[in-house]
Every structure is written in C-alpha cells, then in structure tokens.
Amino acid sequence: MRRAPVCRPVPTSCKAKADTFTAFRPGHEYWFHKPHPRQAFALSLDAEELFFGGAAGGGKSDWILMEALKYVHVPGYAALILRKNYTLLSKAGAIMDRARQWLHGTDAKWNAQLKRFTFPSGAILEFGFIEHPSDWMNFQSTEYQFIGWDELTEFALAIGAENNPFLCLRRSLRANKSVNIPLRIRAASNPGNTGHAFVKDRFITDGDADNASGVVRKEGRVYVKSYLRDNFAMNADEYEKNLAHLPPVTRARLLGGDWDASENLQIPGEWIRHFRATDGLLHQLTTTAGLEWNVAESRCKRFATIDTAGTSKEKAEERKGKPPSWSVVGIWDYDRSHDTLFLRHVYRERVSWGELKAAVPNVLRQWNCKRAKIENAHLGQALAEELRGFEIELVGPSLPGMSDGWRGAKLERAICSGFLSRLEAGKILIPERTAARWVDQYVAELIAWGGTSDEQVDQIDVSGYASHEASKHESAWGGVIK
C-alpha cells in the first residue's frame, strides 16, 4: 500500500500562498512536501524548456524532482535526471539520494543497478551522469518525455559545440503517439562554472524580461528566477551569514543569482561595440547616439586570419573531457583613417582536414578576400601550401613581446597583439547582434573568457592576429607562399 505523502510544514505566514497550489496529476502524491510558491509557479508553466534558479538555496533540486514525478501515473512515461558525474549524483543529500528518501515506502520500486525507479503504471524515473561531452550518447537509444539537468552550469556546454550534451540529448526527447505526455526539459543551477556562458546565452541574454514576475522569455524558452528567501524550508538568515564569508563575485552569484558578476573575466561587456553594414558603408553604432560615423567599405583593406586547430593530440584530449577546438577563419576590414577593425564574418567549424582545405578557399572567395594570415601551428603550413592563388603569410604563434612561445599563451598573445587594448578603445567593431548566429557565438566567447590556458578560444586567437596586423598600419605581406 502506498504510504501517505509526508509533507514538511509550511510557515503560517506563507500557507495562504502555498495552499493555492493545485496538484497537476496523481504523481503529486509522491512529492515529499508541498512546493513553495515560487516552485509552484514554475511547475504551472508549460514551456518545453524551462530553467529555474539563480541564487543558492531556492529549492532547485526539489523542483526538478517534482517536475519529473508529475506524470509517473501515465503508462509509457520515462523521465531522466542528470548530474555532471556519478560522485555528484550519488552522494548523500544529492538528488538521487533525495529521490530514494521521497519514494521509500511507496509502491515505486528501486533498481540500484539501473539507478531507476519503476512505478505501478510502468513509468520509470532514471538517473544518470554526463561527465564528458560525448557521454550523452549513452542515452540516445532511449525515449524520454522528461529530461532534467540538476546544476546545469556544471556540464561542459560549449556554445556551438558538436557534442554539446544539452542540445544533443534533445533528440532523445520524444514519444510515440500512444503516450499522451508533454515533452519537457527542465534545468536548474546557479551562475558560474563551466556552462555559465551557454546557459546565460540560451535563457537570459537578449530575452524578454519581466522584472515584476522574475521571468525571462526567449524564443519559447523560459527562465524563472528563484532566491533563497523563496524557500521557506531554509533558515535564510543563517544561510546568508555563511555566504557572507565568500569572495564578492561568488557571493553575488550564489546570494543574488547575478549572471553578470565576473571574477577573472578578461573582457567586460561594455567593450563590445557594434557596426552595421549597409549599401557599401560600414556604420559605427553606439548604444545611445545611433550612428556616429561611417566609412566606405571600398576604402578598407580586407584580409583573413586563420587558426586551423583540430590536431590529433587535441582530439585525444577532447575525448578525455577537454573543451573542443575549432577551425576558425575571421574576415576583417581595416579602416586606416580611424585605425579600426571591422569583423565581417567568422567561419567556425569542427571539420576533417579534407573539409578544412575545401572550406577555407570557399570562404575567402565568398568574401573576395585575397590575403590571409595563418597561425604557424597545427596544420597551418599544410593549409598554406593548399591555398594557391592567395597571398598567404604564416604568423605566430609567438608574437613580439611574448616570452613563452605558444604554449598556454593565449592571454599573453591577446595582450601583446594589442587585441585587448584595441577592443577596450572601441577600435574593433562587431556586427550588430541581429546580423547572424555566428555573432552571438563570437561575443559569447569573448565575454566568457577567463584568460586561462585550458580554455578553447580560437576566435580570440584569430582576433589577436588581426590586431597584430592592424597595429602595423600597412601590412608587410612578405614571405608569400606561391
């Protein structure tokens, strides 16, 4: 016999709000306590993708578990809840342990080997982990109608990555016609950690924010802000005292749910400035005064900077969990009169050698670009030999002023090339955000960069080589490879 649900008490002052919550399905009987009002609000929304959280202590994991249990009375229903690795998934108090506490003594049957609950309806609630980006393939043969991501920012979620598990696992979100259940992805987390930039870009940046309700809507996705004092089960005063001892940025993220707080980030958002290309003119844009000046495209010098990436060593390291590297081609127009670089286009793909040597000349021809600088590392020399009919110069990876060559020198290269100072001074302009998807990916890489050697920032590298070229005012295109 199913035991009656054990509901933790809700403070008297909050009962009126909490009691207005109406159960959605019989699955609510498995909930260990009533949702607090903020959880209840998020539970009432029907978006396919919903992200809940922000500040620490807001009841994120309980909310995900409630969401997963909503349809366990329906035959054929399958739910999956994920953490970054098995240690985080299985430790005491984590979401899998919490589910076992909630469901102990009920008619849900636990299979420790499969890490799965089976309900009388035949529905299942499964737990898993994705430690490396390609681990999502462990789940691709199963149909799920619910996928929950606990602490989403912990996962390796590179923007645009081929093996971004959040996006790749969407193909397992499906159901046959006989299962009348909405398809749902639910995720929760605090700001910070590896996946910060992806989560912010997908759910928050440029979204339609309603400050009164604490909701951001973006392209059908929803972000519901949650704070410590939304959770009546927490001793908020005591918890805030504990957070007060943390460094300022960490405290801002965990206590305030601040997605803009930065610690070691190298590029503030205000350094990103845009332009608009219309009728052969490049217009500088400002956020307050519209068009400030423009220059004819024909007066600019066009060139490309290229990072081939994709070596066998990098691919082996990627399989061990290192972020993927990309082959990148940046197309630039340099206006000498204003000493300004306009980024016209970025080609950024993870391709084979055969695909790379075919794609690069196509990009150059598309943009009528006859000159290119190629990083003299990885496959740079080999690519230079392939680009017949173009003026090619090998550059770097070490630049004047750098002391350690190319190993782990991405920040040093960005400084010595003048990229950071040029960007700060407004002498590198990027197309307005509505121009193309690659613009968002480029900006996301810039504002998420912490300057560490283990980050894959191939777009920043090609930008550094462009800044180095612009600093000479007139290119010395010597050493052309025929």
N, C-alpha and C positions, 0 to 999 in steps of 0.2 A: 504494500500500500504506500502511495506517495505521502510523504510527510507534509504537513502544512509548512509553507514558507516561513522562515524566521526573519522578521523584519526588524532591522535596527531602528531605534526610536528616532523620531524627527523632533527637534526642539519645538516647543509650543508656539513660539512666535512665527514659525515657518510652516506650521501644519496646514494653514488655510491654503497656501500656495501648493504645497506638496499634494494635498488631498484632491486638488482639482485635476490631477493627472488621471486619465482613464486608461486602463490596460488595453493594449492593442490586440493581443491574441492570447490563447491559453498558455503560450510559452512564458508569460509573465510570472506564472506560478513557480517557476524555477529561480526567479530573482531572489536574492538573499535579503534585499531591503528595497524600499521604495526609492525611485530616483529623486534626487533633489531637483528643484525647479529648472535649473539650467540643463541638467541631464534630460529631464522630461521634455524640455523644449527641443533639444537636438533629436531625441527619439521620435518626435512627432513629424520631423521633416522627411520628405520622400525623395530627395536628390539621390542620383545613383552614386555620386562621390561626395562624401561629407568628411570634413576634417574638424576635429574637436580638440580644444586645448588652448595652449599658450602658456599660462602660468602653471607652476607646480602645485600639486595638492587639489586640483579641481575635479578629481574623480574620473580621470580619463579611462583607466583600465576597467573600472566597474561599468562605465558607459559602454565600452566595446563589448564586454561580456553580455550586457543586457541586450544590445543590438543583435548579437549572434544568436541569442536564445529566443528571439521573438517568434520564430517560425518553426521551432522544433516539433510542433504538433502536426506538421504537414508531411505526409509521406514523400520521400524523394528529396527532401531538403538536405543540403550539405553546406556546412559553414567551416571556414578555415581561419584560424587566428595565428599570426606570425610574430616572432621576435627575431632579433639580429642573430643570436646564436643559442645553442642549447643551454648554456650556463644561465643566460638571462631568462630563458623560457622556463627553466625548471627550478630555479632557486625558490626558497621559502618566501611566500608572500607575493611572488610574481603571478602573472595572470593564469598560468596553467594550475598552479597550486591553489589559487583563489577559486578557480572553477571547481576543483575537487572538493573544496570546503563547501561551496554553494550546493553542489549536487550530491554530497554524501547523504545517504539515507533515502534518496529519491529512487524512482524507477529508471533513472538513467544508468546505463551500465558502462563502466570504465574499462578500457583495454590499455594496459600500461605499455605493451609492446608497440601498438599502433598510435599511442598517445591520442586516443579517440573515445568520446562518449557516443553511445548509441541509445536512442530514445524509443519508447514503445511504438511510435509511428514508423520507425525505421530511419528517421532522420539522424544525421551524425554531426557532431561538433569535433573538429580535428585541430590539433596544434602542431606547429612546425616552425622551422627557422630557416633563414636565408643569410648565411654568413658571407658568401662570395656572390658576386653579381649573377653568375651563371647557375646558381643553385635553384633559381626559380623553375628550372626545367624538371626538378624532382616532382613538381606538382602539375605539370602541363597536361598529363593524361587524364586528370580528374575534373569533373564538372562541379563547380561551386556556385551557389547563388549568393553567398556572402563571403567576402574576404576582409578580414580585419587586420590592421597593422598597428601593433602596440609599440609606441615610441618610434614613429616613422622616421624621424631625422637620424636615427642610429644606422639606418641602412645605407649602402653605397648607391646613391641615386644621382649619378652624374647626368646633368641636363643634356639631352640628345644622345646619350649612350645607347649603343645597340642592345646591351644587356641590362638596361635599367629594369630591375625586378618589378618595381611598381607598375610600369607600363606593360612589360612583357607578360606578367601574370594576368592581365586583363583578359587574355584570350581564354583563360580557364573560367571566366565569369560567364556562365551560360547555363541554359536549362532546356530540356525538351518541352514540347507543347503540353505534355500531361502534368507538368509541375507548374502550378499557377502561383509563383512566388516572385516578387520584385527582385531584380538583380541589384546588389548593393556592395559598395566598397566603403568601409569606414576606417578612419585612421585617427590617431591621436599622438600628440607629442608636445614637447617644449621647444622653444627656439634653441639654436646652436647645434653642434655636432655635424657629422659628415653630410647628411642630407638636407641641411638648412637651406641652401640656395634653391634646390629643386622644390622643396615644399613651399617656400615663400613665393617662388615664381609660379607654381601651379595653382595655388589657392589664394594668394594675397595681393601680389604686385598687380597694379592696374585693375583691381577688382572694384566692384560697386559696393562701397562700404556704407552700412547703415550704423552709425555710431550709437544710436538710441537702443537698438536691439543687439548690438555687438555681433553683427553678421556681415560677412563679406561674400558676395556672389560673383562668380567669374565663369563665364562660358558653361553654365549649367552646374558648376561645382559650388559647394557651399563650405565656408569656414565659420564655425561657431566659437566665439571666444569664451573661455572659461577661466575663472580666477579662484584663488584659494578660498575666499570668503563665500563663494557659491556652494562650497561643500560643507554642509552642516555637521558632518561626522568628524571633521578635523578641528583640532584645537588651533585656530588660526593665529592667536596671539603668540602661542609657544612656537609655532612653526615659523612665524615671521622673525622671532628672536634668533632662531637658528640660521635663517637665511641672511640675517644682518651681518654675519661674520664672513660672508662670501665676498670675493672681489666684485667691484662695482658692475662690471658687464654681466657676469654670471648672475648676480643678484637681480639686475634689470630683466634678464631673460626669464629667470625662474619665478620671481615675485610679480613682475609686471607683464610677463608674456611679451616682451619687446622684441620684435623681429628685426628691428633696425639697430639694436645695440651691437657694437663691434668691439673686438678686443685687439686682435693682431691684423685686422684687415688693412690692406695697403692702399686701397682706392676708395675714398668716400664717394657716396652717390652724387654729391654736388659737383664732382669733377667731370661727370658725364654730360657732355654738351652735344647738341644735335644740329643737323642741317637738313635742308630739303632741296632735292634736285628737280628743277622744272625748266623746260624749254632751253636746255643748254646752259642754264645758270645754276650755280651752287649757292644757296642762300644760307647764311648762318642764322640759326634760331636761338632765341633766348626765352627763358620761361616767363618773362614779364613784359618784354617790349616787342615781341613779334620779330620781324625781320630787321637785322642790324646792318648787314652789308652782304653783298653778293659778288661773285667772281665768275667770269665766263669759263666754262669747262675747257674750252679750247686753249686757254692761257695756262692751264696746268700741265705739269709733267706727270705722265701716268707710268706706274711701274708696279710690279708684284713682288711680294715676299712669300717664301715658301718654306714650310717645315714638313719634311717627308714623313717622319716618325715611323711607327709600325715595324720595328726590328724584331727579330725572333726572340731576343732577350726580353724586350718589353712585353711581348705576347705571353711569354712564360711567366713573367712577374704578374701579369694581369690575371692569369689563371689562379694565382695564389691570393688574389684579392686586391691587388694594386689597381687604382683607377685606370681606365683605358686611355691610351694615347691616340691622337688623331693626326691625320694628314691634313694640313691646312694651307690654303692659298689665300692671301689677302691682296685685293686690288686697291691701289691707292692713287689719288690725285694730289699732287703737291703744288700749292699756290705760293710761289716765292714772294710775291708782293706782300702777303700777310703772314708769311712763314707758317703756313697752316697745312696740315694733312687732312684730307677728306677720305674716309674709309668708304669705298664704293661697293665692295662686295667681299664676302667671305665664303669660300668653299671649304667645308669641314666634314670629312667622311673617314670612316674606318674601312679601308679597302686593301685589296691584294696589290702586289707590285704591278701586275698586268693592268689592273683597273686604274692604278695611280698614273702610270705613264701614258694612258689613254685620256684620262680625265683632265690632267693639268694643261696640255696644249689646247684642249677644247675650251677650258675656262679662259685662257689667255686670248684665244681668238675671239671668243664671245665678247670680251671687253676691249678688243682691239689694243691689246697690251703686248708690246714687242720686247719689253725689258723685264727681267726678273732677277731677284737675288734669292739664292737657295742656301739654306743652312748647310754648312760643310760638315755634316754628321749623318749618321744612319745611312740613308740611301741617296744623300744629296749629290755626290759625284756621279753616281749611276744615272740619276734623273737628268742632270745637266747634260750628259752625253746623249740623252734621248731627244732633247729639245732642239733639234736642228731648225735653223731659220729664226731663232730668237736670240737676243743678246742676253747672255747669262753670266752672272758673277756669283762665285761661291763666297759666302761670308760667314764669319764666326767659326764655331760657336763662341769663341772668346773675342771680346771687343776691347779696344783701348781703355785702360783703366781697370780692367778686371784682373784679379790676381790668381784665381783658381781655375782658369780654363772654363770648361763647360760643366763639370760635374757639380750638381747641386747649386748652380749659379744663376738660377732664374731671377731672383730678386736683384742680384748684383748686375745682371745684364739689363734689367729694366731700368736700373738707376744710371748705369754708365752709358747706355744708349740715349739717355735723355727722355725716355718714354714717360716716366712718372712726372717729371717736371713739366714736360710739354703738355701732358694731359691736364695737369693742375692749372696751367696757364691758359687753357682753352685753345690750344693750338693743334689739337686732334679732335675732329668732329665726326660724329657717327650719324647715320641716317635716323630720322625720327622713328619712334618705336613701331609705328603702324606700317612701316615700309615692307618688312619681310620678317619671317620667323628667325632667320639667322641673326638678326639684330638683337633680339631678346637673348639668344644663346651667347652672343658676344658680350653683351652688357652683364649677363649673369656671371660669366667667368670673371670679369673684371671686379665686380663688387663683392664676390665671394672669396677672392684670393687672399690667403693669409701670408704669402711670401715664403712658405716652407718648401723644402727641396722635393718632397714626395708628392706634391700636387701636380696634376697634369694640366698645364696652362699653355697649350700650343698656340692659342690665339694671341696670348700676351707675348710669346716669343716672337711671332712674326711682326707684331706691333713694335717690338723693340728694334728689330732690324729696319723697319720703315722709319722709325725715329732717327736711327743712326744715319740713314741715307739723307733724311731731310736736314740733319744738322750740318751737312756739308754744303748745303745750298745749291751746289751744282755737282751732279753725280760724276764720279770718275769711273766710268764703265769700262775700266781696263780689264785685262785678263779675260776677254770674251772667248767663250768656248765655241768653236765652229762645228 
